[in-house]
Structures are given as C-alpha cells and as structure tokens.
C-alpha cells in the first residue's frame, strides 16, 4: 500500500499535516522527539557503562 507513494504523495502528506497541526505544534513535537532520542542514547550509554563496570568487578 505504501510502496508507491513517491515524491508527490509525500509532499501532499506534508501539506496536509502542516494544515492540520500548524507549524508551532509540529516544531514542539519534533523537539519532544529529539529529547526522546537523546534520552534513549543516554540510557544506552549508561547501560553499556554498567555492563563494563560489572565485568571489570568480576575480574
């Protein structure tokens, strides 16, 4: 179903989303998505550090 969207379809979807939500809400949403990604990366880094410290303690 979504295999044949193409550039015109993506532009139409973008325009519809902009009309429905407005630029302000989309900017806020993108900010929240960015915060979520950074929190996810931080969690991965902390998990890796925890695994490393546990393996060093076992030695």
Secondary structure per residue as TSV (DSSP state, phi and psi in degrees):
chain	resnum	aa	ss	phi	psi
A	1	X	-	360.0	-46.0
A	2	X	-	-93.4	8.0
A	3	X	T	-72.1	-26.7
A	4	X	T	-114.4	36.5
A	5	X	-	-69.5	-56.8
A	6	X	H	75.8	178.4
A	7	X	H	-65.0	-46.8
A	8	X	H	-60.7	-37.6
A	9	X	H	-65.8	-41.7
A	10	X	H	-64.7	-39.9
A	11	X	H	-63.4	-42.0
A	12	X	H	-63.4	-43.7
A	13	X	H	-62.0	-42.5
A	14	X	H	-61.6	-43.9
A	15	X	H	-64.1	-43.2
A	16	X	H	-63.1	-42.7
A	17	X	H	-64.0	-42.6
A	18	X	H	-62.0	-40.7
A	19	X	H	-67.5	-42.2
A	20	X	H	-70.5	-43.2
A	21	X	H	-103.8	-24.0
A	22	X	H	80.2	161.2
A	23	X	H	-68.6	-36.4
A	24	X	H	-63.4	-46.0
A	25	X	H	-68.5	-36.6
A	26	X	H	-67.2	-40.9
A	27	X	H	-62.7	-42.2
A	28	X	H	-64.0	-40.4
A	29	X	H	-64.2	-42.9
A	30	X	H	-64.4	-35.6
A	31	X	H	-63.1	-42.1
A	32	X	H	-66.6	-38.6
A	33	X	H	-63.4	-42.0
A	34	X	H	-61.7	-41.7
A	35	X	H	-64.1	-38.2
A	36	X	H	-63.7	-43.2
A	37	X	H	-63.2	-42.5
A	38	X	H	-67.1	-37.1
A	39	X	H	-65.4	-39.0
A	40	X	H	-63.4	-45.7
A	41	X	H	-62.0	-41.0
A	42	X	H	-63.0	-42.3
A	43	X	H	-63.2	-40.8
A	44	X	H	-63.0	-42.5
A	45	X	H	-64.4	-44.4
A	46	X	H	-64.1	-38.8
A	47	X	H	-64.1	-41.9
A	48	X	H	-64.5	-41.4
A	49	X	H	-63.8	-38.6
A	50	X	H	-65.1	-42.2
A	51	X	H	-63.9	-41.9
A	52	X	H	-63.6	-44.2
A	53	X	H	-67.2	-36.0
A	54	X	H	-66.3	-39.7
A	55	X	H	-69.8	-32.3
A	56	X	H	-71.6	-33.7
A	57	X	H	-69.1	-30.9
A	58	X	H	-72.1	-22.1
A	59	X	-	-74.5	360.0
